Amino acid sequence: METVEKPGLMEDLSFVTDPRVVAKTRHKLIDIVVITLCAVLAGADEWTEIAEFGRIQCTSRSLKEVIL
């Protein structure tokens, strides 16, 4: 039986375009979308909780490994 490699979450969302002015952005839009999605799935329901999730989880290698 052949093993079919599945695309990661970042690849699945790669079609999302960023309408923001590049010079005024600090983070990639795709990173913000993925962090927000993961935070909401983990129970965050306020922007402050999403920001906290991003600060805590994105410093760990585990989240980066899961979404790539």
PLY file of the C-alpha trace (Angstrom):
ply
format ascii 1.0
element vertex 68
property float x
property float y
property float z
element edge 67
property int vertex1
property int vertex2
end_header
0.00 0.00 0.00
1.31 3.43 -0.96
1.70 6.15 1.62
0.25 9.47 0.51
1.76 12.48 2.22
-0.83 14.96 3.39
-0.15 18.68 3.14
0.34 20.59 6.38
-1.99 23.25 7.67
0.23 26.03 6.31
0.06 24.50 2.83
-3.71 24.12 3.07
-4.06 27.83 3.85
-1.44 29.08 1.40
-4.17 30.43 -0.91
-5.03 33.20 1.58
-3.79 36.53 0.23
-2.60 39.37 2.44
-4.14 42.76 1.56
-2.05 44.66 4.12
0.75 47.11 3.34
3.97 45.11 3.62
5.94 47.90 5.33
3.34 48.07 8.10
3.21 44.39 9.00
5.13 42.68 11.77
3.84 39.13 11.26
2.83 37.09 8.23
-0.94 36.88 7.79
-0.83 33.11 7.45
0.91 32.89 10.85
-1.82 35.03 12.43
-4.58 32.91 10.87
-3.01 29.63 12.00
-2.31 30.88 15.54
-5.88 32.18 15.80
-7.34 28.90 14.55
-5.24 26.84 16.95
-6.04 29.14 19.88
-9.79 28.99 19.23
-9.65 25.20 18.92
-7.83 25.19 22.27
-10.65 27.19 23.87
-9.65 30.83 23.45
-12.62 33.12 22.91
-11.11 36.58 23.45
-8.38 38.36 21.48
-6.29 38.62 24.64
-6.46 34.84 25.04
-5.48 34.35 21.40
-2.51 36.71 21.86
-1.44 34.89 25.01
-1.72 31.54 23.22
0.47 32.87 20.42
3.11 34.19 22.80
3.28 30.96 24.79
2.87 28.35 22.07
4.87 29.98 19.32
7.99 30.04 21.43
7.79 26.27 21.63
8.97 24.12 18.79
5.99 21.78 19.16
3.42 24.14 17.60
5.71 24.89 14.66
6.17 21.16 14.07
2.42 20.53 14.11
1.48 23.26 11.65
4.27 22.81 9.15
0 1
1 2
2 3
3 4
4 5
5 6
6 7
7 8
8 9
9 10
10 11
11 12
12 13
13 14
14 15
15 16
16 17
17 18
18 19
19 20
20 21
21 22
22 23
23 24
24 25
25 26
26 27
27 28
28 29
29 30
30 31
31 32
32 33
33 34
34 35
35 36
36 37
37 38
38 39
39 40
40 41
41 42
42 43
43 44
44 45
45 46
46 47
47 48
48 49
49 50
50 51
51 52
52 53
53 54
54 55
55 56
56 57
57 58
58 59
59 60
60 61
61 62
62 63
63 64
64 65
65 66
66 67
